[in-house]
Amino acid sequence: MPMWIRVYDEDLDLWRYFEGDEGGQVTRQVDLRGRDGTPVTAASLDEVLRFQERSDIDTMGRYQQRYGAIAEGRLTIRDGARRGGEISAEEFERVWLDARRALGSTP
């Protein structure tokens, strides 16, 4: 079952929103600046893989400039995390759509 979480990264002052698949692989990610909520990342694993399959380095570079890079590794909800936790699919989707609109909607 997919999961959706958000965590606050104090070092970077970012709210980080993640969508993960059944195995915990990050499938989509949104990062919002903590002080003003400005989107800085709205990346999709499916989009990244599509560019990699085509070996389209130029397009991949433009994608990462616009949408940022997606986190590698598995999602886990850390026990005792001070700020963050599971969120609904609807909340993630709202944040995702707002971020994509702000950063530009088409890869």
Secondary structure, DSSP 8 states (H G I E B T S, - for coil): --EEEEEEETTTTEEEEEEE-TT-BEEEEEEEETTT--EEEEEEHHHHHHHHHTT-HHHHHHHHHHH-----SB----TT-SSEEE--HHHHHHHHHHHHHHH-S--
